[in-house]
Amino acid sequence: MSKSAKTFIILVLMTLMSLIILNRTTIQEIYVDTIHDVNLNRYRNVPSCEPKKSIAFLKTHKTGSTTLARIIEHYALVNKLDIVRKAGETAYLHYTNQNFDFNSKKNFLPPKGVMYGDYNNYTYNVFTLHARYDRPVYESFMAKDSIYITLLRNPVTQFESTFDYFKIGSIIGKGKDNMSKTRKLEMFLSNSSYYWEKLSSSKQKRSFNNQIWDLGVDPGECSNELLVNYTIRKLDNEFDFVMITEMFDESLLVLKKKLCWKFHDILYLRRNQRSERISLNEKLRKKIAEWNSIDMKLYAHFKKRLQDHIDNYGPTFEADLAAFRSMISFVYEQCVLTEEVKTPKKKIRYNTKTGNLTSEICKRVDTLDVCDFGDGYILSLDLISVCKDVTSHDAHLNRSIRKMMKGTWPLTSSQTS
C-alpha cells in the first residue's frame, strides 16, 4: 500500500472518530441539558426561553393547593430561590385572614444575604403560604417580575371539603355528636343563614363563598350581579393564570409552558388528600351551589379562561398531556410502596419504595435514569432522589427550605443539575 493511501486511510479514520466523539458529546449535552422534557423528534423546534423563577401563588383553601405549593417550593429549593418563610423554628407556617398586611414581612426569614431587620431589602422569588390576597401587600415583598397564580375548585366539592375539614357542622348543636356528617350538612343547608350567623368569625369566612374571600373580596360586598362581574374581571386582569383543580394536569401543562419549565419540574403526587368524603346527592349539590353562588360564577369564568389557554396551547397539547400523565403514573408506580391514612385529619400519606429502583423503560446514563415514554418523550432523573422528594412529608420539605434560607442546607450536584 502506498504512503499516500495509508495517509488517506488514517485521515478517514480520524474524521470518523471525531464525528463519533462529536455525536456522543452532542447526545450527552442533550441528555444533561434538555432531556427532562424535550420531544426529541421536534428538538430543533423547541423555542428558547428563560425559565421564570418568581412566583406568587395565592394558596386557596381545600382546592388541592398543597400539591401545587409543593411543586413550586421544590423547584425553588433546587434552584436556591428566596422563599417566604416565617421566622421562628416553631412558627405556624401560614397566615390567618386577619393578620397579613404590610407589617407581615417583619415576621419573615430574610432573603439570603440580607440582614435581619433590613426590611427594605426583603425581596423574594416565591410565596406559597395561605394568606389572603392583597396585591399591594404582595408587591411590597415580591420580585418585580413575579407571576401571580392561584387555584380554584368546583365550589360544590370545595364546600364539602371545607365543611368537613373545618368542622363547620359542630354548630348544629349539643346532643347531636353522633349525627353523620351528611346529616349535619343537610341541616346546615336547610337554614344556611341561621346557622352561618352562629359560627365564629373564622368559620364564617370558610363557609360562605370562601374562594372569593381568599382572593381578597368580601362576598358580602358583592350584593348584585354587576359588582360580581366587575370583581371577577378585576381578578382576571390581576392574575397571570388561574388553575382549576378538576383539570389539574391540564392546568399544570399550561403553567409549565408559561413558566418555561420542564416536565421534570412538575412531577407530583397529590398531597393532603382526605380518605373520607361526605356523600352528596343532587339536592345537596344544588343547595351548596346556591349558597356559594358567587364562587360558582368565579369558578365558571376561570374554567372557561383555562379552556381558552388550552385552545391556544398549540397542536401538541393532547400528546403532551398524555405523556405527562404517563410520567405521573410512572412516578407513582416506581415510588409508592403503600398508602396509609394518618389521623386525626385522616389524610393519605405515602410510604416510599427503597432499594434499587429500575424500570424497563429506563436506562442508566452516568448518574441519571433516562426513561423513554414513547413518541420521543424522554425523562431524565435520579429515580431514588425523585421518589424521596415526592413521597416525603411536607414538614421535611419545609425544614430543607428553612435551612436553605439560612444558608445551612448543603446542595449536592444532583440537586442542582
TIMILUM-447486 format. One line per field, with one value per residue (C-alpha): residue number from 1; residue in one letter; y, z, x. Coordinates in nm, 4 decimals. Layout:
% residues N
nr: (NUM_...)
rest: (a_...)
c2: (Y_...)
c3: (Z_...)
c1: (X_...)
***
This chain:
% residues 417
nr: (1_2_3_4_5_6_7_8_9_10_11_12_13_14_15_16_17_18_19_20_21_22_23_24_25_26_27_28_29_30_31_32_33_34_35_36_37_38_39_40_41_42_43_44_45_46_47_48_49_50_51_52_53_54_55_56_57_58_59_60_61_62_63_64_65_66_67_68_69_70_71_72_73_74_75_76_77_78_79_80_81_82_83_84_85_86_87_88_89_90_91_92_93_94_95_96_97_98_99_100_101_102_103_104_105_106_107_108_109_110_111_112_113_114_115_116_117_118_119_120_121_122_123_124_125_126_127_128_129_130_131_132_133_134_135_136_137_138_139_140_141_142_143_144_145_146_147_148_149_150_151_152_153_154_155_156_157_158_159_160_161_162_163_164_165_166_167_168_169_170_171_172_173_174_175_176_177_178_179_180_181_182_183_184_185_186_187_188_189_190_191_192_193_194_195_196_197_198_199_200_201_202_203_204_205_206_207_208_209_210_211_212_213_214_215_216_217_218_219_220_221_222_223_224_225_226_227_228_229_230_231_232_233_234_235_236_237_238_239_240_241_242_243_244_245_246_247_248_249_250_251_252_253_254_255_256_257_258_259_260_261_262_263_264_265_266_267_268_269_270_271_272_273_274_275_276_277_278_279_280_281_282_283_284_285_286_287_288_289_290_291_292_293_294_295_296_297_298_299_300_301_302_303_304_305_306_307_308_309_310_311_312_313_314_315_316_317_318_319_320_321_322_323_324_325_326_327_328_329_330_331_332_333_334_335_336_337_338_339_340_341_342_343_344_345_346_347_348_349_350_351_352_353_354_355_356_357_358_359_360_361_362_363_364_365_366_367_368_369_370_371_372_373_374_375_376_377_378_379_380_381_382_383_384_385_386_387_388_389_390_391_392_393_394_395_396_397_398_399_400_401_402_403_404_405_406_407_408_409_410_411_412_413_414_415_416_417)
rest: (m_s_k_s_a_k_t_f_i_i_l_v_l_m_t_l_m_s_l_i_i_l_n_r_t_t_i_q_e_i_y_v_d_t_i_h_d_v_n_l_n_r_y_r_n_v_p_s_c_e_p_k_k_s_i_a_f_l_k_t_h_k_t_g_s_t_t_l_a_r_i_i_e_h_y_a_l_v_n_k_l_d_i_v_r_k_a_g_e_t_a_y_l_h_y_t_n_q_n_f_d_f_n_s_k_k_n_f_l_p_p_k_g_v_m_y_g_d_y_n_n_y_t_y_n_v_f_t_l_h_a_r_y_d_r_p_v_y_e_s_f_m_a_k_d_s_i_y_i_t_l_l_r_n_p_v_t_q_f_e_s_t_f_d_y_f_k_i_g_s_i_i_g_k_g_k_d_n_m_s_k_t_r_k_l_e_m_f_l_s_n_s_s_y_y_w_e_k_l_s_s_s_k_q_k_r_s_f_n_n_q_i_w_d_l_g_v_d_p_g_e_c_s_n_e_l_l_v_n_y_t_i_r_k_l_d_n_e_f_d_f_v_m_i_t_e_m_f_d_e_s_l_l_v_l_k_k_k_l_c_w_k_f_h_d_i_l_y_l_r_r_n_q_r_s_e_r_i_s_l_n_e_k_l_r_k_k_i_a_e_w_n_s_i_d_m_k_l_y_a_h_f_k_k_r_l_q_d_h_i_d_n_y_g_p_t_f_e_a_d_l_a_a_f_r_s_m_i_s_f_v_y_e_q_c_v_l_t_e_e_v_k_t_p_k_k_k_i_r_y_n_t_k_t_g_n_l_t_s_e_i_c_k_r_v_d_t_l_d_v_c_d_f_g_d_g_y_i_l_s_l_d_l_i_s_v_c_k_d_v_t_s_h_d_a_h_l_n_r_s_i_r_k_m_m_k_g_t_w_p_l_t_s_s_q_t_s)
c2: (0.0000_0.3374_0.6024_0.8373_0.5639_0.4977_0.8695_0.8883_0.5928_0.7488_1.0781_0.8992_0.7078_1.0277_1.2014_0.9137_0.9142_1.2904_1.2502_0.9728_1.1823_1.4900_1.2857_1.1350_1.4814_1.6217_1.3371_1.3791_1.7541_1.6873_1.4348_1.6632_1.9938_1.9270_1.5673_1.6438_1.7042_1.7587_1.5603_1.4606_1.4313_1.8064_1.9043_2.1811_2.3320_2.3845_2.7620_2.9000_3.0800_3.1566_2.9803_3.2171_3.1899_3.4460_3.3181_3.4489_3.1650_3.2659_2.9415_2.8883_2.6552_2.2974_2.3195_2.0906_2.3925_2.1996_1.9809_2.2836_2.4664_2.1648_2.1597_2.5291_2.5014_2.2068_2.3963_2.6965_2.4806_2.3119_2.6486_2.8161_3.0883_3.3164_3.1671_3.3365_3.1548_3.2775_3.3387_3.1215_2.7475_2.6656_2.9355_2.8272_2.8074_3.0064_3.3394_3.3837_3.6135_3.8741_3.9297_3.9588_4.3166_4.5462_4.4647_4.0892_4.0776_4.1636_3.8024_3.6598_3.4963_3.7452_3.6623_3.5006_3.7533_4.0111_4.1081_4.0533_4.3742_4.5211_4.5162_4.7427_4.4624_4.1825_4.0819_3.7241_3.4994_3.2615_3.2894_2.9826_3.0328_3.0649_3.4392_3.6462_3.8176_4.1855_4.2865_4.5925_4.3854_4.1092_4.3593_4.5069_4.1939_4.0023_4.0443_4.2912_4.0325_3.7850_3.5731_3.5725_3.2490_3.0790_2.7639_2.7289_2.4232_2.3431_2.5195_2.2213_1.9765_2.2510_2.3448_1.9804_1.9567_2.2821_2.1849_1.8585_1.9797_2.2896_2.1096_2.3590_2.1003_2.1371_2.4387_2.2109_2.1828_1.9771_1.6238_1.5659_1.4430_1.1054_1.2604_1.1741_1.4390_1.4114_1.4792_1.7797_1.9192_1.8708_2.0523_2.3402_2.3897_2.3684_2.7061_2.8306_3.1933_3.0938_2.8525_3.0710_3.3619_3.1374_3.0463_3.2096_3.4782_3.2479_2.9708_3.2205_3.3089_2.9419_2.8541_3.1164_3.1854_3.1308_3.1098_3.4680_3.5619_3.4073_3.6222_3.9343_4.0075_4.0137_3.8277_4.0480_4.3426_4.1691_4.2482_4.2370_4.0783_4.3973_4.4047_4.0331_4.0682_4.3710_4.1842_3.8807_4.0969_4.2762_3.9470_3.8238_4.1306_4.0908_3.7186_3.5865_3.2422_3.0711_2.6924_2.4583_2.1640_1.9370_1.9981_1.9914_1.8140_2.0347_2.3405_2.2261_2.1729_2.5286_2.6626_2.4692_2.6376_2.9832_2.9392_2.7727_2.4820_2.1141_1.8046_1.7107_2.0271_1.9440_1.5778_1.5263_1.3048_1.4518_1.5912_1.6453_1.4077_1.3003_0.9321_1.0020_1.2385_1.3371_1.1830_1.4495_1.3837_1.6149_1.8084_1.8822_1.9841_2.2318_2.3864_2.4209_2.5896_2.8343_2.9164_2.9763_3.1443_3.3990_3.1270_2.9358_3.2313_3.2879_2.9226_2.9142_3.2225_3.0906_2.7408_2.8962_3.1014_2.7817_2.6295_2.9377_2.8769_2.5129_2.6100_2.8470_2.5990_2.4570_2.1272_1.9218_1.9691_1.6274_1.4430_1.6429_1.5757_1.2013_1.1876_1.3868_1.1595_0.8588_1.0191_1.0798_0.7176_0.6023_0.8043_0.6571_0.3011_0.3388_0.5339_0.4377_0.1209_0.1668_0.4350_0.4808_0.7031_0.9312_1.0574_1.2856_1.4560_1.1167_1.2292_0.9887_0.9516_0.7642_0.5052_0.5059_0.2106_0.1517_-0.0353_-0.0475_0.1376_0.0454_0.0206_-0.1488_0.1896_0.3410_0.3172_0.4430_0.7182_0.8269_0.9296_0.9593_0.7256_0.8119_0.6939_0.6699_0.7209_0.6819_0.9264_1.0993_1.1926_1.1320_1.1993_1.2167_1.1865_1.0093_0.7759_0.7298_1.1048_1.1717_0.9078_1.0540_1.4004_1.3193_1.0913_1.2804_1.4604_1.8302_1.9103_1.7640_1.9963_2.2925_2.2148_2.1973_2.5321_2.6939_2.5577_2.6777_3.0255_3.0330_2.9199_2.5852_2.3478_2.1657_2.1442_1.8416_1.8321_1.6069_1.8609_2.1474_1.9661)
c3: (0.0000_-0.0972_0.1608_0.0242_0.0556_0.4151_0.4893_0.3338_0.5423_0.8610_0.7804_0.7164_1.0449_1.2355_1.0783_1.1722_1.5289_1.5505_1.4282_1.6811_1.9652_1.8491_1.8195_2.1667_2.3088_2.1422_2.2731_2.6217_2.6141_2.5106_2.7906_3.0551_2.9475_2.7736_2.8058_3.1030_2.8747_2.5143_2.2484_2.0544_1.7282_1.7500_1.9306_1.6895_1.7044_2.0823_2.1418_2.3527_2.6635_3.0126_3.2984_3.5140_3.8765_4.0628_4.1520_4.3906_4.4474_4.6234_4.8145_4.8413_5.0972_5.0173_4.6453_4.6153_4.6698_4.8877_4.5895_4.3729_4.6508_4.6930_4.3207_4.3279_4.6573_4.5382_4.2222_4.4351_4.6675_4.3871_4.2206_4.5509_4.5201_4.8008_4.9507_5.2081_5.5402_5.8878_6.1360_6.4472_6.4423_6.5779_6.3908_6.2286_5.8564_5.7261_5.7949_5.9014_5.7103_5.9842_6.0255_5.6811_5.5939_5.5169_5.8556_5.7959_5.6376_5.9798_6.0595_5.7528_5.7450_5.5488_5.1925_5.1590_5.2182_5.3776_5.7424_5.9837_6.0090_5.6761_5.5579_5.2570_5.1042_5.1873_4.8275_4.7431_4.4414_4.5777_4.8048_4.8636_5.2077_5.2953_5.3136_5.1884_4.8561_4.8819_4.5737_4.7188_5.0188_4.7938_4.5712_4.8744_4.9098_4.5807_4.2939_4.0310_3.7544_3.9624_3.8026_4.0037_4.0010_4.2018_4.2022_4.2098_4.2681_4.1911_4.4827_4.5453_4.6278_4.7758_5.0212_5.1215_5.1903_5.3883_5.5856_5.6880_5.7426_5.9481_6.1359_6.0377_6.1342_6.5013_6.5101_6.4688_6.8461_7.1574_7.1733_6.8033_6.8287_6.6833_6.3825_6.0497_5.8589_5.5748_5.8043_5.9615_5.6156_5.5241_5.8388_5.7814_5.4253_5.5297_5.7036_5.5931_5.7052_6.0528_6.1221_5.9498_6.1833_6.4813_6.3555_6.4760_6.2508_6.1171_6.0338_5.8677_5.6259_5.5494_5.4899_5.2536_4.9109_5.0711_4.7486_4.6528_5.0157_4.9810_4.6704_4.8825_4.8227_5.0925_4.9381_5.1463_4.9344_4.6105_4.6589_4.2937_3.9663_3.8377_4.1314_4.0994_3.7304_3.7983_4.0728_3.8542_3.5683_3.8095_3.9348_3.5775_3.4964_3.8037_3.7913_3.5206_3.5397_3.7348_3.7537_3.8002_4.0417_3.8313_3.5385_3.7422_3.4892_3.2071_3.4242_3.5135_3.1491_3.0616_3.3642_3.2616_2.9230_3.0737_3.3129_3.0535_3.2919_3.2114_3.2765_3.5391_3.7325_3.7626_3.8649_4.1683_4.3938_4.5358_4.8878_5.1770_5.0322_5.2707_5.2859_5.3518_5.1931_5.2615_5.0138_4.8077_4.6309_4.3635_4.6114_4.8359_4.5389_4.4263_4.7730_4.8041_4.4642_4.5619_4.8951_4.7173_4.4057_4.3809_4.3919_4.1299_3.8937_3.9715_3.9020_3.5763_3.4477_3.5138_3.3952_3.0612_3.0694_3.1232_2.8198_2.6227_2.7323_2.6268_2.2870_2.2361_2.3618_2.0196_1.8332_2.0762_2.3800_2.3761_2.3115_2.5835_2.8282_2.7583_2.8024_3.1259_3.2712_3.1800_3.3703_3.6759_3.6729_3.6305_3.9338_4.1472_4.0361_4.0857_4.4121_4.6237_4.8277_5.0162_5.1184_5.4748_5.6476_5.9226_6.1942_6.3179_5.9797_5.8032_5.5331_5.2960_5.3327_5.1073_5.2070_4.9809_4.7950_4.8789_4.7217_4.3557_4.1671_3.7996_3.5130_3.1748_3.0072_3.1733_3.1104_3.3452_3.1898_3.4301_3.7448_3.5814_3.4804_3.1250_3.0762_2.7376_2.7317_2.3557_2.0720_2.1719_2.5262_2.7421_3.1134_3.2753_3.6525_3.9507_4.0473_4.4041_4.4653_4.2915_4.4981_4.8201_4.7124_4.6013_4.8928_5.1799_5.4428_5.3839_5.7087_5.5638_5.2619_5.4887_5.7047_5.3949_5.2756_5.6111_5.6197_5.2651_5.3505_5.6492_5.4339_5.6088_5.3536_5.1563_4.7925_4.6039_4.2371_4.1637_4.3209_4.1130_3.7783)
c1: (0.0000_0.1385_0.2251_-0.0423_-0.3067_-0.2093_-0.2259_-0.5722_-0.6980_-0.5604_-0.7314_-1.0616_-1.0341_-0.9512_-1.2522_-1.4814_-1.3510_-1.4099_-1.7659_-1.8299_-1.6873_-1.8831_-2.2007_-2.1520_-2.0847_-2.3954_-2.6100_-2.4681_-2.5372_-2.8945_-2.9394_-2.7938_-2.9403_-3.2682_-3.3769_-3.6016_-3.8979_-3.7913_-3.9693_-3.6584_-3.8499_-3.9146_-3.5962_-3.4955_-3.8448_-3.8431_-3.8477_-3.5642_-3.6866_-3.5639_-3.7448_-3.9454_-3.8424_-4.0528_-4.3996_-4.6629_-4.9066_-5.2269_-5.2840_-5.6598_-5.8187_-5.9232_-5.8549_-5.5536_-5.3298_-5.0827_-4.9946_-4.9228_-4.7370_-4.5107_-4.4257_-4.3325_-4.1429_-3.9370_-3.8425_-3.7463_-3.5387_-3.3450_-3.2818_-3.1867_-3.4504_-3.5626_-3.8784_-4.1013_-4.0953_-4.1824_-3.9041_-3.9023_-3.8459_-4.1907_-4.3837_-4.7091_-4.6454_-4.9435_-5.1087_-5.4689_-5.7004_-5.6780_-5.3041_-5.1452_-5.0501_-4.7551_-4.6013_-4.6089_-4.2651_-4.1222_-4.2121_-4.0299_-3.6910_-3.4773_-3.3719_-3.0313_-2.7532_-2.9858_-2.9589_-3.2471_-3.4461_-3.3310_-3.6917_-3.6376_-3.4325_-3.6757_-3.7488_-3.8474_-3.8924_-4.1543_-4.4570_-4.6773_-4.8325_-5.2007_-5.2611_-5.5500_-5.4839_-5.3956_-5.1980_-5.0158_-4.9040_-4.7706_-4.5919_-4.4174_-4.2020_-4.2216_-3.9758_-4.0975_-4.1275_-4.3318_-4.6031_-4.9283_-5.1255_-5.3975_-5.6108_-5.9910_-6.2072_-6.5703_-6.7456_-6.9735_-6.6938_-6.4767_-6.7536_-6.7984_-6.4257_-6.4252_-6.7357_-6.5693_-6.2124_-6.3001_-6.5786_-6.8469_-7.1083_-7.0171_-7.2516_-7.5540_-7.5847_-7.5457_-7.6705_-7.6017_-7.2444_-7.3401_-7.5119_-7.3463_-7.1529_-7.4005_-7.6937_-7.5187_-7.4529_-7.8189_-7.9289_-7.6860_-7.8063_-8.1723_-8.1264_-7.7848_-7.8152_-7.9366_-7.6513_-7.3915_-7.4700_-7.3923_-7.0442_-6.7234_-6.5786_-6.3069_-6.5555_-6.7910_-6.5111_-6.4559_-6.8215_-6.9658_-6.8121_-6.4745_-6.2764_-6.3519_-6.2811_-5.9335_-5.8904_-5.9361_-6.3038_-6.5704_-6.8677_-7.0965_-6.9849_-7.0879_-7.4524_-7.5559_-7.4553_-7.2916_-7.0487_-6.9791_-6.8950_-6.6735_-6.4875_-6.4242_-6.2953_-6.0613_-5.9192_-5.8830_-5.6729_-5.4517_-5.3739_-5.1450_-5.3013_-5.5798_-5.5668_-5.8631_-5.8494_-6.0697_-5.8319_-5.5133_-5.2904_-5.4156_-5.3543_-5.0029_-4.9203_-5.0278_-4.8395_-4.5271_-4.5352_-4.5948_-4.3028_-4.0778_-4.0254_-3.9665_-4.1758_-3.9198_-4.0142_-4.3842_-4.3820_-4.6043_-4.8095_-5.1282_-5.0940_-5.3357_-5.5952_-5.8704_-5.9544_-6.3245_-6.5739_-6.9336_-7.1742_-7.3519_-7.6801_-7.8182_-8.0334_-7.7356_-7.5241_-7.7878_-7.8169_-7.4391_-7.4243_-7.6993_-7.5303_-7.1991_-7.3354_-7.0511_-6.7880_-6.9850_-6.9686_-6.5994_-6.5246_-6.7218_-6.5391_-6.1902_-6.2710_-6.3618_-6.0415_-5.8426_-6.0082_-5.9021_-5.5427_-5.5690_-5.7106_-5.4167_-5.1553_-5.0828_-5.1283_-4.9178_-5.1435_-5.3126_-4.9869_-4.8087_-5.0919_-5.0924_-4.7155_-4.7306_-4.9973_-4.7851_-4.4991_-4.7193_-4.8390_-4.4804_-4.3658_-4.6453_-4.5721_-4.1978_-4.2037_-4.5046_-4.4822_-4.8103_-5.0566_-5.1754_-5.4281_-5.2988_-5.5295_-5.6802_-5.7371_-5.7450_-5.5046_-5.3367_-4.9592_-4.7183_-4.4601_-4.1549_-4.0091_-3.6466_-3.3616_-3.2653_-3.5403_-3.5339_-3.7787_-3.7797_-3.8350_-3.5270_-3.1539_-2.8853_-2.6716_-2.3988_-2.5920_-2.9351_-3.2174_-3.3167_-3.6748_-3.8449_-4.2230_-4.2537_-4.3034_-3.9810_-4.0875_-3.7827_-3.7471_-3.4043_-3.3935_-3.2465_-3.5312_-3.4155_-3.3953_-3.7264_-3.9036_-3.7686_-3.8811_-4.2363_-4.3220_-4.1605_-4.3677_-4.4354_-4.2547_-3.9344_-3.9511_-4.0238_-3.7197_-3.4998_-3.6337_-3.5661_-3.2104_-3.1502_-3.2785_-3.0442_-2.7530_-2.7039_-2.8555_-2.5806_-2.6822_-2.5454_-2.4583_-2.7576_-2.9929_-2.8589_-2.8426)
***
